[in-house]
């Protein structure tokens, strides 16, 4: 189990080339990857996204890549002669019109925009790609480790809360078994009070008891709740993305709890249902952090 929040940093250096990759993420319903990196690395964007998606299923992920290249590996310097000549021509024209001293230096022209361009050949691009991915893999390892550590803390909290839910379900189960007997006593007493007689129509009483038993029985809901609790405990110990599955399971648990609350005509059970719904809601909020 992994959290959707985390941070990881990777640093790789080779032959005066330095790569720094930082990854951070927050909760998100789907996977959303945003990469910020120098323009000369933009050809690697899809490759980097695929690499990240191989190990991450959900979360809003921001990736920051810094590239410091102080090497001459694969660098080709190109002079845009046409633009340089236009600069010189326009500067000479301006000098003549404004009677300014014509002192054009080649180094001054070279500093003008788009005169000098540095390109990287295909061989160098492959080298740079491999080096970027090495830095990325280091960052991903640290990122996943941070997510796993955070998830362990969440897991402990979830186990404690689901145990409270389980305890409440057991108490509800115990209380529900005596509801029918309690109803029989109350019904007989009420009939005797109303009719002012000790004679009770047993067949009619039995019919009322059957109807009440059917209405107030919560055994099916309790059985399903226990099954959901067992599935929940199994899921939080499974590797991989489980957040959506647990979210669905929590919805089912909440539905069964609501049904118990509507059926059980008992104050103690009602109070336990309220406590259970509170814990289920706390669990639901917590699992929004799970991948």
Helices and strands as residue ranges (DSSP letters): E 6-14, E 17-26, E 31-36, G 39-44, H 45-53, E 59-69, E 75-79, H 81-97, H 106-110, E 116-120, H 122-176, H 179-195, H 202-216, H 219-235, H 243-263, H 267-287
